[in-house]
Amino acid sequence: MSVKKILVLHGPNLNMLGNRDPEQYGTQTLTDLEDCIQSKAPDLSFSFFQSNHEGELIERIHQEVGENEHDGLILNLGAFTHTSVAIRDALEMVSATKVEVHLSNIHARESFRHTSFSGGVCKGIISGFGFQGYDFAIQAIMNGEE
C-alpha cells in the first residue's frame, strides 16, 4: 500500500516549542516543525493537530477511528505519553500504522519519562533525534504496515 495521508498529533506544550527549554527542545517553533515535515515529503498529504487537552486528543483519535482517512499517524503526545491510559486505549482502535516520536531522548531524562503507555500500541518509538525523528517516522510508515 502506498501511503498518501499522514496525521501528525502534537500533545501538550508542543505549541510552546521555541520558548520551552531551548536547550532540550531547540529554538524552532511548532510551525517550523510542521513546515519541515511537509518540505521533506512534499508528495504526501499531512494533517496536523495540536492540543494541550487530553480529551481533545482522544476525540481526534476517535474521529480517525470513524473516518479511517489516514494511512499513518505520527504521535508526539508530550507528557501524556507517560500518563494517559485513555489515549493509549483510543490509539489501540486505530488501524493505521502509528509511530511515536519524541524530540528529546526520553530515556536520558527523568525516570518518570522512561515509560510510554502509548508506545505499546505503535509500530515503534523514535526518541532523541529532534526534528529528524519525524523523517524516520515517515520512513517507517512508508516502509511497511503493522
Backbone as JSON, one array per atom type, in Angstrom:
{
  "sequence": "MSVKKILVLHGPNLNMLGNRDPEQYGTQTLTDLEDCIQSKAPDLSFSFFQSNHEGELIERIHQEVGENEHDGLILNLGAFTHTSVAIRDALEMVSATKVEVHLSNIHARESFRHTSFSGGVCKGIISGFGFQGYDFAIQAIMNGEE",
  "N": [[0.84, -1.18, 0.0], [0.58, 2.17, -0.85], [1.45, 4.94, 0.97], [-0.35, 7.81, 1.45], [-1.58, 9.77, 3.03], [-0.93, 11.31, 6.11], [-1.46, 11.7, 9.52], [-0.47, 13.95, 11.96], [-0.12, 14.11, 15.3], [0.17, 16.37, 17.9], [0.95, 16.75, 21.25], [0.54, 18.13, 24.61], [2.1, 21.23, 25.33], [3.67, 21.32, 23.06], [2.99, 23.35, 21.39], [4.45, 25.36, 22.42], [7.02, 25.15, 21.55], [10.25, 26.42, 20.88], [10.08, 28.32, 22.81], [9.95, 26.88, 25.18], [12.24, 25.45, 27.26], [14.79, 25.72, 25.59], [17.36, 24.53, 25.45], [16.85, 21.84, 25.64], [14.87, 21.38, 23.69], [15.38, 23.01, 21.52], [15.25, 25.98, 19.39], [13.43, 26.29, 17.41], [10.04, 26.58, 16.2], [6.69, 25.16, 16.58], [5.35, 25.57, 14.18], [7.57, 25.76, 12.49], [8.44, 23.11, 12.68], [6.26, 21.71, 11.51], [6.34, 22.81, 8.92], [8.84, 21.83, 8.14], [8.39, 19.05, 8.16], [6.49, 18.85, 6.06], [8.03, 19.83, 3.91], [10.0, 17.9, 3.61], [8.69, 15.72, 2.63], [7.07, 16.23, 0.18], [5.26, 14.99, -1.55], [3.4, 13.72, -0.04], [0.36, 13.94, 1.87], [-0.29, 15.85, 4.63], [-1.91, 16.12, 7.77], [-2.32, 18.14, 10.58], [-2.58, 18.27, 14.11], [-2.83, 19.81, 17.19], [-3.04, 19.78, 20.7], [-3.44, 20.81, 24.08], [-5.04, 19.44, 25.69], [-6.19, 16.47, 27.0], [-8.68, 15.18, 26.45], [-9.44, 16.38, 24.0], [-7.47, 15.4, 22.28], [-8.09, 12.68, 22.42], [-10.68, 12.74, 21.3], [-9.98, 13.52, 18.69], [-8.54, 11.29, 17.88], [-10.57, 9.36, 18.04], [-12.18, 10.32, 15.98], [-10.55, 9.66, 13.85], [-10.7, 6.87, 14.0], [-13.35, 6.48, 13.26], [-13.45, 7.65, 10.67], [-11.21, 6.73, 9.32], [-9.26, 7.87, 7.58], [-6.55, 8.33, 7.23], [-3.35, 7.0, 6.35], [-1.28, 6.63, 8.04], [-0.13, 7.48, 11.34], [1.65, 9.91, 13.14], [2.86, 10.43, 16.29], [3.41, 12.7, 18.82], [2.97, 12.84, 21.88], [3.72, 14.29, 24.04], [3.8, 14.91, 27.51], [1.58, 13.31, 28.01], [2.22, 10.87, 26.99], [3.38, 9.44, 29.04], [1.45, 9.23, 30.93], [-1.21, 8.77, 30.14], [-3.52, 6.41, 29.97], [-5.97, 6.44, 28.78], [-5.61, 7.74, 26.27], [-3.91, 5.88, 25.11], [-5.66, 3.65, 24.97], [-7.53, 4.64, 23.14], [-5.9, 4.94, 20.86], [-5.34, 2.28, 20.32], [-7.51, 1.41, 18.9], [-7.17, 2.42, 16.37], [-6.5, 1.61, 13.06], [-4.51, 2.32, 11.27], [-0.96, 2.57, 10.59], [1.07, 3.43, 13.3], [3.43, 5.65, 14.72], [5.44, 6.62, 17.35], [6.96, 9.64, 18.37], [9.59, 11.49, 19.88], [11.13, 14.54, 20.59], [13.28, 14.91, 22.33], [15.59, 12.69, 24.04], [13.89, 10.5, 25.74], [14.72, 8.56, 27.5], [17.05, 9.43, 28.59], [16.38, 11.25, 30.37], [14.38, 12.37, 33.18], [13.3, 9.77, 35.39], [10.53, 9.25, 35.37], [9.81, 9.72, 32.78], [10.57, 7.56, 31.31], [8.78, 5.52, 30.77], [6.42, 4.62, 28.37], [3.11, 4.75, 27.79], [1.62, 4.82, 25.44], [3.34, 3.87, 23.47], [3.3, 1.08, 23.29], [1.23, 0.39, 21.59], [2.05, 1.16, 19.18], [3.93, 1.05, 16.07], [6.58, 1.6, 16.52], [8.98, 3.49, 18.54], [10.52, 6.58, 18.35], [13.14, 8.45, 19.5], [14.88, 11.28, 20.65], [16.11, 12.48, 18.44], [15.44, 15.0, 17.62], [13.92, 17.18, 15.21], [14.49, 15.5, 13.08], [13.62, 13.01, 13.82], [10.98, 12.85, 12.99], [11.26, 12.52, 10.26], [12.31, 9.94, 10.23], [10.1, 8.59, 11.24], [8.22, 8.95, 9.19], [9.5, 7.48, 7.18], [9.36, 4.93, 8.36], [6.61, 4.48, 8.36], [6.11, 4.54, 5.62], [7.57, 2.34, 4.77], [6.34, 0.02, 5.57], [3.66, -1.94, 6.93], [1.85, -2.41, 10.01]],
  "CA": [[0.0, 0.0, 0.0], [1.32, 3.42, -0.92], [0.93, 5.88, 1.95], [-0.6, 9.13, 0.89], [-2.02, 10.73, 4.03], [-0.39, 11.07, 7.45], [-1.92, 12.59, 10.58], [0.55, 14.21, 12.97], [-0.74, 14.6, 16.53], [1.08, 17.01, 18.85], [0.35, 16.86, 22.56], [0.69, 19.34, 25.41], [3.3, 22.08, 25.36], [4.39, 21.4, 21.78], [2.71, 24.69, 20.85], [5.42, 26.27, 23.02], [8.37, 24.93, 21.01], [10.94, 27.68, 20.63], [10.08, 29.03, 24.09], [10.11, 25.94, 26.29], [13.53, 24.77, 27.46], [15.5, 25.66, 24.3], [18.5, 23.61, 25.5], [16.31, 20.49, 25.44], [13.99, 21.27, 22.52], [15.79, 23.89, 20.44], [14.61, 27.3, 19.28], [12.44, 26.29, 16.34], [8.66, 26.55, 16.67], [5.82, 24.1, 16.06], [5.15, 25.89, 12.76], [8.81, 25.35, 11.82], [8.41, 21.65, 12.62], [5.28, 21.28, 10.51], [6.89, 23.18, 7.61], [9.94, 20.89, 7.89], [7.77, 17.77, 7.81], [5.91, 18.95, 4.72], [9.06, 20.05, 2.9], [10.79, 16.68, 3.43], [7.86, 14.72, 1.94], [6.05, 17.05, -0.49], [4.29, 14.18, -2.28], [2.44, 13.19, 0.92], [-0.59, 14.89, 2.42], [-0.23, 15.84, 6.09], [-2.86, 16.84, 8.62], [-1.69, 18.39, 11.87], [-3.49, 18.6, 15.2], [-2.15, 20.0, 18.48], [-3.89, 20.16, 21.82], [-2.94, 20.67, 25.44], [-6.13, 18.81, 26.43], [-6.27, 15.03, 26.77], [-9.95, 14.84, 25.82], [-9.43, 16.8, 22.6], [-6.65, 14.43, 21.55], [-8.88, 11.45, 22.32], [-11.74, 12.99, 20.31], [-9.38, 13.5, 17.34], [-8.23, 9.88, 17.59], [-11.86, 8.71, 17.77], [-12.55, 10.75, 14.64], [-9.75, 8.84, 12.93], [-11.26, 5.52, 14.03], [-14.58, 6.52, 12.49], [-13.26, 8.03, 9.27], [-10.13, 5.92, 8.76], [-8.83, 8.61, 6.4], [-5.09, 8.43, 7.13], [-2.59, 5.76, 6.2], [-0.34, 6.56, 9.14], [-0.18, 8.52, 12.38], [2.87, 10.22, 13.88], [2.38, 10.92, 17.58], [4.25, 13.21, 19.9], [1.93, 13.12, 22.87], [4.28, 15.02, 25.16], [3.69, 14.27, 28.82], [0.53, 12.29, 28.01], [2.89, 9.6, 26.69], [3.75, 8.78, 30.28], [0.37, 9.31, 31.92], [-2.58, 8.59, 29.66], [-4.05, 5.12, 29.53], [-7.12, 6.75, 27.93], [-5.13, 7.96, 24.9], [-3.42, 4.57, 24.64], [-6.82, 2.83, 24.61], [-8.09, 5.19, 21.89], [-4.97, 4.61, 19.77], [-5.42, 0.86, 20.04], [-8.6, 1.21, 17.95], [-6.78, 2.95, 15.06], [-5.88, 0.55, 12.26], [-3.36, 2.86, 10.53], [0.35, 2.43, 11.22], [1.33, 4.5, 14.26], [4.8, 5.77, 15.18], [5.6, 7.63, 18.4], [8.19, 10.42, 18.22], [9.93, 12.46, 20.91], [12.25, 15.36, 20.17], [14.4, 14.63, 23.23], [15.75, 11.29, 24.4], [13.13, 10.34, 26.98], [15.43, 7.64, 28.39], [18.17, 10.15, 29.19], [15.78, 12.29, 31.21], [13.85, 11.93, 34.47], [12.82, 8.38, 35.33], [9.1, 9.17, 35.06], [9.64, 9.81, 31.33], [11.08, 6.33, 30.69], [7.68, 4.63, 30.43], [5.47, 5.12, 27.39], [1.87, 3.98, 27.71], [1.16, 4.79, 24.05], [4.3, 3.18, 22.62], [2.95, -0.33, 23.15], [0.27, 0.19, 20.51], [2.66, 1.77, 17.99], [4.92, 0.25, 15.37], [7.85, 1.85, 17.19], [9.2, 4.76, 19.22], [11.74, 7.27, 17.92], [13.38, 9.38, 20.6], [16.18, 11.91, 20.81], [16.7, 12.97, 17.2], [14.87, 16.3, 17.24], [13.01, 17.18, 14.05], [14.83, 14.37, 12.21], [12.82, 11.87, 14.25], [9.77, 12.81, 12.17], [11.67, 11.91, 8.99], [12.4, 8.49, 10.49], [8.73, 8.09, 11.39], [7.63, 8.9, 7.84], [10.11, 6.32, 6.52], [8.82, 3.7, 8.96], [5.24, 4.33, 7.87], [6.17, 4.26, 4.18], [8.23, 1.06, 4.51], [5.64, -1.2, 5.99], [2.46, -1.9, 7.75], [1.94, -3.14, 11.28]],
  "C": [[0.88, 1.25, 0.0], [0.68, 4.44, 0.04], [0.79, 7.24, 1.31], [-0.92, 10.18, 1.94], [-1.5, 10.34, 5.42], [-0.94, 12.15, 8.39], [-0.8, 12.72, 11.61], [-0.15, 14.83, 14.17], [0.34, 15.13, 17.47], [0.35, 17.2, 20.17], [0.7, 18.14, 23.28], [2.1, 19.92, 25.35], [4.06, 22.12, 24.05], [4.09, 22.72, 21.06], [3.7, 25.72, 21.4], [6.86, 26.01, 22.56], [8.98, 26.28, 20.63], [11.03, 28.53, 21.89], [10.39, 28.12, 25.26], [11.49, 25.28, 26.25], [14.31, 24.61, 26.15], [16.71, 24.73, 24.3], [18.05, 22.17, 25.23], [15.62, 20.34, 24.09], [14.38, 22.16, 21.35], [14.99, 25.18, 20.4], [13.58, 27.37, 18.16], [11.04, 26.07, 16.92], [7.91, 25.34, 16.11], [5.54, 24.33, 14.57], [6.38, 25.49, 11.95], [8.84, 23.83, 11.65], [7.46, 21.17, 11.53], [5.74, 21.63, 9.09], [8.0, 22.22, 7.2], [9.39, 19.54, 7.45], [7.24, 17.8, 6.39], [6.97, 19.08, 3.64], [9.87, 18.78, 2.62], [10.01, 15.6, 2.65], [6.73, 15.43, 1.2], [4.99, 16.25, -1.25], [3.26, 13.53, -1.36], [1.53, 14.31, 1.4], [-0.58, 14.76, 3.94], [-1.39, 16.63, 6.68], [-2.18, 16.97, 9.97], [-2.76, 18.75, 12.89], [-2.68, 18.69, 16.48], [-3.18, 20.36, 19.52], [-3.14, 19.94, 23.13], [-3.94, 19.9, 26.3], [-6.28, 17.34, 26.03], [-7.55, 14.65, 26.02], [-10.02, 15.24, 24.36], [-8.59, 15.85, 21.75], [-7.4, 13.11, 21.37], [-9.99, 11.6, 21.29], [-11.18, 12.95, 18.89], [-9.02, 12.08, 16.94], [-9.51, 9.11, 17.29], [-12.37, 9.07, 16.38], [-11.81, 9.91, 13.59], [-10.28, 7.42, 12.87], [-12.5, 5.47, 13.14], [-14.38, 6.76, 11.0], [-12.19, 7.21, 8.57], [-9.54, 6.56, 7.5], [-7.31, 8.68, 6.21], [-4.45, 7.05, 7.07], [-1.61, 5.56, 7.34], [-0.54, 7.71, 10.11], [1.2, 8.66, 12.98], [2.41, 10.93, 15.14], [3.51, 11.46, 18.41], [3.27, 13.7, 20.95], [2.45, 13.87, 24.09], [4.14, 14.23, 26.45], [2.59, 13.21, 28.88], [1.07, 10.91, 27.63], [3.05, 8.77, 27.95], [2.61, 8.69, 31.3], [-0.99, 8.83, 31.44], [-2.88, 7.19, 29.14], [-5.22, 5.36, 28.57], [-6.69, 7.0, 26.47], [-4.61, 6.65, 24.32], [-4.58, 3.7, 24.18], [-7.47, 3.32, 23.33], [-7.21, 4.82, 20.7], [-5.06, 3.14, 19.37], [-6.5, 0.55, 19.0], [-8.25, 1.67, 16.53], [-6.04, 1.87, 14.28], [-4.65, 1.03, 11.49], [-2.07, 2.62, 11.3], [0.64, 3.66, 12.07], [2.8, 4.47, 14.68], [4.86, 6.91, 16.19], [6.95, 8.31, 18.24], [8.34, 11.35, 19.42], [11.15, 13.23, 20.45], [13.49, 15.07, 21.02], [14.48, 13.12, 23.49], [15.09, 11.07, 25.76], [13.84, 9.42, 27.98], [16.66, 8.26, 29.05], [17.68, 11.25, 30.13], [15.27, 11.68, 32.52], [13.23, 10.55, 34.33], [11.34, 8.27, 34.99], [8.83, 9.27, 33.56], [10.06, 8.52, 30.6], [9.98, 5.38, 30.25], [6.75, 5.32, 29.44], [4.25, 4.21, 27.37], [1.45, 3.79, 26.26], [2.08, 3.98, 23.14], [3.96, 1.72, 22.36], [1.94, -0.62, 22.06], [0.76, 0.84, 19.21], [3.64, 0.81, 17.35], [6.29, 0.4, 16.03], [7.88, 3.22, 17.82], [10.54, 5.32, 18.76], [11.97, 8.41, 18.9], [14.79, 9.95, 20.52], [16.81, 12.49, 19.57], [16.14, 14.31, 16.74], [13.92, 16.17, 16.07], [13.26, 15.98, 13.14], [14.04, 13.11, 12.58], [11.54, 11.73, 13.44], [10.07, 12.24, 10.79], [11.73, 10.39, 9.13], [11.01, 7.88, 10.59], [8.04, 7.97, 10.04], [8.19, 7.69, 7.1], [9.54, 5.01, 7.05], [7.4, 3.45, 8.48], [5.25, 3.92, 6.39], [6.7, 2.85, 3.89], [7.48, -0.17, 5.0], [4.46, -0.94, 6.86], [2.71, -2.66, 9.03], [1.58, -4.58, 11.08]]
}
